Every structure is written in C-alpha cells, then in structure tokens.
C-alpha cells in the first residue's frame, strides 16, 4: 500500500527521483559527503504529542534518519527540522530563505496542510508554490506531504477541508514533477480496517505508531537501487 502513496509524476520518475541522493548515500569515506534532510512545517514534524509535550526521537523526521542510517551504513545524514508548532504555510514561506535554505537542504520535505485550514486553499497554494520554487531554484529535491489526520474531520469525506488541501498538494506535486508522500491517503485507507485513534496522540497529532507509518512511506524514496 505504501508504494502507491509516493508520487513524482509517474512511477518510473518516482523510482528515480532521489537517484543522485541514493548514490551519494552509498559512497564510502573519505569520498562521501554529508546529506542534509530538512523538514519544514508545523507541530507534527516537530514531534508534538499532547499537552505541549514533544517526542522528537519518535517523530517521522528522526525515524526517517534511523531508517536511512540502517539502510545506508556508510552515510552521514543530518536531519534538520525547521518546523514550528502552530505555524501555517504563509509564515513558513516568509522565513524560508533565511531559516530553511540556509541549512543547504539536499532534500526538503514540506508539511503544513493541517494548519493551512486557517488561511484557506488559495493563500496556502501561493505560499506552497513560493517555497517549492525557491527550493528548486536552490537545487534541492522537494517532497510534499499531504496532512496526517484530524479526528474532528471525517477522513472518508471528499468535502472535508483536509481532503481539499490534500488534493491541492497532489496537484502541486504533479505540476512541479516533484515527490509526494500521501499521508492523508495512507490514513484514509487505514481507517477502513483499523481505528484511527490508535495512531493519534490527540485529535490532530499522530503518536509514535502514526509517525512510523509516515516514516515508512518516506523511506520508499530511498529504498530502490539507483541506476548507474
């Protein structure tokens, strides 16, 4: 199921999107280099659980680091979170050049849709496109994430705010031919066979099990064997 949640214009491009990064991750010392993965967004990639408590090491950015460390034993990878709890994409776009690109991302992940409901689709799209364009101009690979659930919304409804933001994010991934981790679809499909509260720390924050699902989907971009 997870394989279908990764998107980069078509399946062949999905398999090849991070070829250059994977090749670098396989290089042994002393010819290897540090790879920077930057996670930009709100409270979820920041690792917030409930009552303001964070669980950073079990958030999906750091679970991704653990996966990559195990998969690429010669790699040197930095995971950097530029996410801020409570922030939406407009605010993230304002500080993008100084506080995100300054970390020299090789791969940039963007996850803002949960909070973008407060600014609406049109304003969110403008902010997302600004960040995508600036990241691509810098030379980073970009992977967009659709939102993780909010139990106050019906995840099976196509008319919910999160469903509409997810559709917009998918369209942006297609427009710019970049990566997509479709967390919303992942949890939507999961909800048909398992109770979503088992994967939630509170109504709008996933727990360790939920973060593991997102990290597993991200790892799909790092698992295939790149062509030489």
N, C-alpha and C positions, 0 to 999 in steps of 0.2 A: 504493500500500500504506500509506503513512504516514497518509493521511487517515483510514483505519479505526482508527488507533491513538489517536485523540483522542476523548474521550468526555465529554459533560456532559449526561447523562440521555437525550438523543435528538439526532439530527443537527442539527435546527433550533437547539436550545439550544447545541450545540457551536459552530455558526457565530456565535451571538450572545453567547457567554459573556463575551468581552472587548470588546464593542462600545464601552462607555464609555471603556475604556483606549485603544482604537484611535483614537477621536475626539480624545482628548487628545494622542495622539502626532502627529496631523496639524495641530495648532494651531501657528501661526507666532508667533515673537517679535513683540511683547512680551507676548502673551496666553498663551503656553504655560507649562507648569509641569514641574518635574522629576518623573519617574515612577520609583519605586523597585521593582525586581525583587529579591526576597530568595530565596535558595536555601539551604534548611535540610536538613541530612542528615549524611552520613559522608564517607569518603575520596574517593568518586567525584566528587561535585560540588566537592570541594576541589581536585581536579586531580591526585591522586596517581597515579603511574605504577608504578614498581617501585623497590625498594631505598630507599624513602623520598623519592624524587625527585618533585617536582611540576612540572607543565607547565600553569600556571594559564591562560595565554592561549589554550590549545587545549582547555581543559575546556568542557563544554557550557554552563555559565553565561556564559562570555565569548564563546563562539561565538554564543550567542543574542544577546548585545549587538551583536556585529558584524552579524548578520542584521538586527536591528531598526534599527540605525544606517543601514544601506544602504536599508532598505525605507521608513523614515520620516526623510527628510533634515532635517526641522525639529525633530526630537525631542531632548529632553535626558533621558537614561536613566541611572540608576545601577544597576549590578549589584552586589549585596552578597551575599557568601557567609558564612553563619553556621554552616557545616558544620565538623565536626571529625572527623578521621580516627580510626577505631576506635569511634566513638560509635554507640549504638543509640537507639531512639526514646524510651525512658524517660528517658534522660539529656537528650535534646533537649527533651523536654517540661518537665523541671524548670527549664530556663533559658529557656523560651520567651518569657515575658512581658518579662523584663529584657533579654535579649540578641537577641531576634528582633523582637518587636513594637515595641521601642524604635527600630528603623530605619524605622518607618512604611511598611510594605510596601503598595504598590498591588496587586501580585501576589506571592503566596507559593507556592513550589514545595517539596514535601517528598519526600525520597528517603532512606529508611532501611532498606529491606527486606533488603538484603544482610547487615547486621549484626543485624537483628531475629531471625534464626535462633537467636541465643544466648539470647533471652528467650521465644521461643515465640509462637504466634499470639494467645493470649488477652491476654497482657501487652502485646504490640505494639498490639493493637486499642485497648486502653484509652488508651495513650499517643497514638496517632494521633488518636483521637477528641477527646482533650483539646486537642491543637494545632489541629485543624480548627475546633472550636467556638470557641476563643479567637480564632482568626484571623477567622472570620466575624463574631463579635461586634464585633471591631475595625472591620470593614468592608473587609477585604482580599478579593480574589479568590483562590481557592485551587486549585492544580493539583497533583494527586498523581502520583507516578511509581512504576510498578512497577520491580522491580530490573533492572539490567543483569546479564549472565551471570556465573556462576562455573563455570569449566571442570571443576571437580571434581564438578559435578552434571550429570545428563542433562537437558538443556533440553527434550527431547521427552517427558519423563515427566511425567504429571499428578500423580504421587505424590511428587515432589521437594519439599523444603522451600520452595524459591523459587517453585515453581508454586503452592503453597498460600498463601504470603504474597501473591503476585500476585492470586489470586482474592479474597482478603480486601480488598486495596486497591481492586480494581474494585467490590466491594460497597460500600465506604465512599464512593467517588465517586458511586455511584448513590443511596445513602441521603441524602447531603447535596446532591445535584444540583450537584456541582462538577466541575472539569476533571480529566481523566486523560490522561497520556501513557503509553501501554502499552509501555514499553521492552522488557519481557520478551517480549511477543508479537512485537515487531519483530525481536528477535534470534532468537527461535524460528523464525519464518518464514525469516529469512535463513539459518539453519543448514541448511535443506533444499537450498540451492543453492550455498552458499559455506562454506569452513572458518572457524569462529568464531575460532580462534587468530589469524587475520589482523587481527582487530579488538580484540585484547587485548594489554595491556602485561604483564600477569601473569594468573594464573588468575582473579582476582576484580577486576581493574582494566581497564577499557577503555582503548584507545590513542586517538590523535587521530582515526583513522577511526571508531572506535566513538562517541566524543564527538560527531562530526559527525552521525552518524545520530540521536542523541538531540536535538541542537540543531535538526535539520531537522524532527523531529516537533513540538517545541515551537513552532517558527515557524508551524505550521499554525493556531495560535490567534491569530496576528497578521496573517494574510495576506488575509482576505476584506475586502470593503468594507462597513463597518457602515451600517445603515440610519439615516437622519436622523429 
